[in-house]
Amino acid sequence: MAAAYIILGILFIGREIENPFGQDVNDLPLESYCAQVAAEMDIIASKPKPSNRDWIETIDNKVLWPLSQSGWHAWMHRDSGKIREAVKAKVSLGQETRNQAANAAANGEKPAGVRVKVESV
């Protein structure tokens, strides 16, 4: 008897999640999702396109953060081999290390163990 309830329960759950689009109580509110995306696209499209200089050449553009605190101007003058080495080192940093660096930066602390010898080039 208990097995029948379990099987029927799984059957009814399957029917509910089989078609998540519609007007039922458990369906996803796609109309509101689409309206929100459309509103955000209107906001994005209403702003003028920034020139490359406005966003690439700012002092806040830390292109290899958290590996490096140097901005684009420091990396622009390095050879491609050093840049490739730094990108590989950045990729090898684990997500945990990135989170630790972000937390330390948010608290105004120096990130521990994040710097790699590539920075000293």
C-alpha positions, 0 to 999 in steps of 0.5 A: 500500500505504501509503495502505491502512494509513493508511485502515485506521488512520483506520478503527480510530481512528474505531471506538475513539473512536466510542463512548467509553462502555463497559468497554473499555480505552480507554473513559472511566471514567464510573463513577469520574467520577460517583462523584467528582461525587456525593462532591463534591456531598455535601460541598457539600450538607453545609455550611450555606448562608452568609448573604449578609452572610458572603460579600458583605460581607467585606473580601476580596470584591474585586468588580471585581478585577483592575480594582479592589482596592476591596471591595464597600463602595466600589462599593456607594456609586457610581452605576450609570453608574460601575459599568457603566463599570467593568464594561465596562473589566474586560471589555475587559482581555485574558486576558493582562493578567489573568494578569499581574495575578494573578501580580503579586498572588501575588508580592506586587507591585503589578500594573502597568498594570491600574488604570483611571481608574474606580478614582479615583471 
